[in-house]
Amino acid sequence: MVSKIKQLSLGVLLACTASAAHADIRFNGFASIQGGTTLSSSDRLYGYDNEIDFKNESLFALQTQADLGDRLSVTAQLMGRGSNDFNAEFEWAYLTYELNNQTRINAGRLRTPFYRYSDFMDVGYAYDWARVPNSVYNLDFNNLEGVSLVRFGQLGNVDSSLQFIVGSYSGITNITPTPADVSIERAAGATWELTQGSFSTRVAYLTGKLTMVDQDGELSGLLALLSQSGFADTANQISIDDASSIFMGLALGYDNGSMVVSGEIVRARVSNSVIPTQNGFYLSAGYRINSYTPFVSFERRDNDAKAEIYQNLAESNPFRPGVMMAVESFNTKRDTWNLGSRYDFHPSAALKVQFSSEKDKVADRRDQLLTVGIDLVF
């Protein structure tokens, strides 16, 4: 799959280069320069510890779009993340064909439209927080290779944007306790966003067939032992192999130029696997005072481990402790408060300060983080 992505990216660049003499080529970009530190030597949050770190969440991106004429265009986006030593990788690389003024088709490497801010979740300048709420924006499958159909229109005085998407994904995920190789086949879904004046709402529904294999081999080894020892049913309840998955999301927003309120609630289910139902939401409110926007937000992630998997095993079963550990490792209950402010000191740049306090109810610990950064577009 990696080679296919590289081939696709190369094809997009060749399309830009070959058509340079005839295409209208535009370049733009964005960047985040962010530093943070936790408030205690024992705190760990979003990749930070109590050593000041300006690399973890910083990033730089360059996007090019070439209008090839006759309603055909090509878009490519290169991004370097500090967490990856700023090694540039293609986030987007796709072709767009406009069927008419209201309908377009995109094909290539696309952003998976899970969330309200999916298309610009890396563009910090587009929102007031230091980062999108982690309790909701926690799926690693941000891109997929596929095709989407987007339809813009009006329903009376309501602006409508309807999107259908199909494709697949292959990569590495960290939604499991340890990194895992993941693939999603037959991914398909739709989103619908409606806007009227200061109000907006968005719904999302996506499905796919999910397969995961842990990289350290611990879970795979446990599954093999269970199968070989006559507990194939338990192994099947744990394994994540071509499992049916569903994602549902609802977002609401209000922005009258002064008051800014937004919220999202999401749920993801993976049938017949150890992964529990993923539940998350956030609610955020801010108020613009000239160039300043102080805000406060609350977010929650609540995933109940599928305890019935190990409860069906006898307490004397030698595999019960290992199964219990594997199942409970997915148990997640976290509440997070964020308090911060955005200062637009330049038409293309914003200074942000944010304090985050997360309570992990499973581990019974609280982690606190202070971040300061500048988001800009160019």
N, C-alpha and C positions, 0 to 999 in steps of 0.2 A: 504493500500500500504506500509506503514511503516513496518508493521509486515512481509510483503513479502520480503522487503529489508533485514530485520534482519535475516529471514530464509535463504535467499540466502547467506548473508555474513557468517552466521554460517556454512552453507554447504561448502563454500569455505575453511573455516578454518579447518573443519573436514576432508576435502579432503587432506589438507596439512598435518594434524596431522596423519591421518591414513596411509598415504603413506610415512611418514618421513623416515622409514627404507629403502625405495627403491627410494626415490625421491632425485634429486639434487636441494636443496633449496638454494636460493640466497636472500640476504637482501641488500637493498640500501635505501637511503633516501635523503631528501633535506630540507632546512630550509631558512627562511627569517627573519632577525631581523632588523626591520625598525622603525625609529622614524621620526615624522614629526610635523610641527606646521604651522599654517597659519600666514600671516604677519600682520594681523589686528584683533582686537578683534571682529569685525563684520563678518569676513570671515569664510566660512564653505565650505570645499571641501573634497570629498572622505572619509568622516567620521571624519575629523580633525577639530579642532578649534585652537585658539591661545595658548592653553596649550600643552606643549610638550607631545606627546603620543607615547610610544613604543609598544603599544599593538594592536592598530587598524588593522594594516596590517601584523603583524608578524605571522608566522606559522611554524609548524614542521610536517614532514610527514615521514612515514616509509612504504616501499613497499616490499612485499615478492613475490617471484615467485618460484613455485615448478614445476620442470620438472618430470612428472610422467612416462615418457617413451612412446614409441609407438606413438610419435607425439602429445601427450596430455600434456597440462600444465595448471596451475591455477595461477592467479595473484590477489593479494589483496593489497589495499592501504589504510592506516589509516592516517588521517590528523587532526591536532588540530589547529584551528585558534584563534588568539588572540581576534578577534571580537566576538568569541563564548566561551570565557573563556578557550580556549585551550582544550575544550571537544573533545575527539577523535571520529571521525565518518568515516565510510567507504565511500571514494570517488569512488573507483573502487572495483569490486569483480566479476571476470569473468573467464570462462574456455576458453581455446584456443585449437583448433584442426587443425593441419597442414595437409591439403589435399595433398600438395606436397611442393616443395621448393619455389614455387611462390604464393601459395594460402592458406589462413587460414580462419577459422571461429571462431569468438568470441561470447560468449553467457553469459549474466549476466548483471551486472550494468556497463555500458559503458559510455565513454565521448561522448557527442553529438558533432559531427564534424562540428560545424558552421564555425569555423575560422581557419586560418593558424596555430595559436599557441594553438588550442583547447586542444591537448593532453598534453601540458606542460605549460598551461597558469598560473599555480600556481608555476612553477619552475622558479623563478626569474633569476637563473643563466643562463637560456637558451636564454635570450635576454638582450639588453643593458638598457632598461628603468627600472624605479623603479616599474612600473606596466604596464600591457598591456593597450593599449589606450581605455579608458572608453567610448568614443564616438562610438566605434565599438563593443567592448566586453561588451555589456550592457544587454544581455539576461540572465536571471537567470536559464534557463533550461540547465544547463551544463552537466547533466547526464540523462540517460534514461535506462530503463530496456528493453533489447531486444537482437537482434542478428545482427551481421555484418559479411560481407564477404569482405576480403581484398585481392587484387590481385596485385602483384608486377611484373614488366616486363620491357622490353626494346622496344622502337620504334626507330630502328636505333641506334643512339648514345644518345638517350634521355631516361632518367630513368622515369618510369611511376609507379604511385601508384593509384589504383582505388578502391574505397570503396563503398559498398552498406550497408544500415542500416535500420532496422525496429524496432519499439518498442513503448513504452509509457512512460509518465512522470506524477508524482503527487507530489505536494509540495507547497511551498509558494514562491510568487514572489514579487519583489519590483519595477517592471517596471511600475506598476500603481502608481498613486499619494499616495495611502496608501497600506499597505500589503494586498495581496489577496491570497486565496486558488486557485490553478490552477491545471488543468489536461490537458494533451495532449494525445489523443488517435489516433491510426492508424498513428503514426509518421513514415515517410519513406523518404529516400533521398539517394543522391549519392554525392561523392566528387571525384575529379580527380586532381592529382598533377603531374606536369611534371618538370623535372630538367635537364638542359644541361649546364655543366661547371659552370659558375658563375650566370647563370640565372635560375629563377624558376617561375612557375605560378601555381595557384590553383583555381579551381572553385568549388562551392558548391550549391546544390539545395535540399531543404527539404520541406516537406509538413506535415500537421497534422490537427486534429480537436481540437480546443482550447476552453476550458471552464474556466471562472474565476468568483469567488464570493468574493466580498470585505469583509474583516474581520470586519470592523467597522459598516457595515450595512447601511451606508449612501446612497450608490449607489443603493443597493438592495431595500431600502425603497422608493427611488425616482421612481424606476421601478414599484414597486407595486402601488404607487399612480397614476402614469400615466396610467397603465392598468385599474385600477378601475374607472378612470375618463374619459374613452373613448379615450385615446391617446395611444392605444396599438401599433400603427405603430411607433410612436416615441420611445416607450419603446423597441421595437424590433430592432430599429436602434442603440440603446445604449447597450443593453445586449450583453454579450460575452458568448454564449451558443452553444457549438458544432459548432463554427465558423471555416470556412475553412481558413487556414493560410499557407503562403508561405514564405520561406526564400531563398534569393539568395546572394551569395558572390563571389567576385573576389579578388585574392591576387596576387601581383607581387613582386619579390625580386631579388636583385643583390648583390653578395658578392664575391669579387675577392681576399679576404684576407686583403685588406686595406680599400677600400671603401665599405660601407654597406648601401644599400638603400632598403627600403621596404614600401609597401603601401597596403591597403585593402579598398574596398568599399562594403557596404552591404545594402540590402533593405529587409524589412520584411513587409508583408501585412496581415491584418486580415479582411476578408470580413464581411460586414453587422454587424459592431460593432462600438463602440465609439473609439476604438484604431486606431489612424491614421497610415498611412504608415510610417514605421521607416526607416530613411535614415541616414547613417553615413559613414565617411571615415577618413583615416589618411594617412599622408605621412611622412616618417622619413628618415633622412640621418645622417650617422656617418663616422668617419675616424679613423682607428686604428693607433696609434703611439706607437709602442712597446707594453707596457701593458696598455696603456690608450686608451680609445675610447670616445672622445667628440661627442655629437650628438645634433640634434635639430629636433623637430617634430611638425607638425600641425595637429589638428584633428577637425572635425566638426560633430555635430549632428543636424539634421534639420527635425523636425516632425511637419507638419501643421495640426492643429486641424480640425476636420470635422465640420466646422461652419455651413454647410448646414443643419445639424440636428436641430439646434435651430432656424436658419433663416426661416425654414418652419413653425414655430409657430408664431402666431400673437403676436405683441408686448404687447397686453393687456392680453395675456394668463398668468395666475398666475404661471404656471409651467416654463415659459420661463427663468426666472433668474436661477432657479435650474438646468435646462438642460444646459444652457449656461455655468454655473460654472463647471459642470461635464465634458462637452466637452472641454472647454478651459484649464482645468487642464492637458490635455495631450499635449498641445502645447509646443514644445521644440525647442529652437534655441540657440545653444551654440558653441562657438569657443574657442579652447584651444591651447596655445603654451607651449611646453615643451623644456627646455634647461638643459642639464646635461652631466655627464661624468661617465664612468665606469673605474675602475682600478682593473685589475686582479693581486692582490698582492700575490696570492697563486694558485697552479694548480687547486684547488677545491673551491676557494672562490673569490668573487668580491665585492669591495666596490663601492657603487653608491651614487651619489649626483644628485638631480633633483629639478629644479624649475619649477612649473606649474602655469600658469596664465589663468584662464577661464573667458570668457565674456558671461554672460547670457543675451541675447538680449531681452527675454521676461520680466524678472524681472528688467532689466536695472541695473545690478550690475556686479562687477568684484571681483573674489575671487582668492587669490594667496597663494601658498603652497610651502614650502621647506621640502624635505624629504632627509634623510641620512640613508643608510642601508647596510647590508651585506647579500649577497645571497651565499649559499654554497650547495654543493652536497657531499654525502658521501656513 
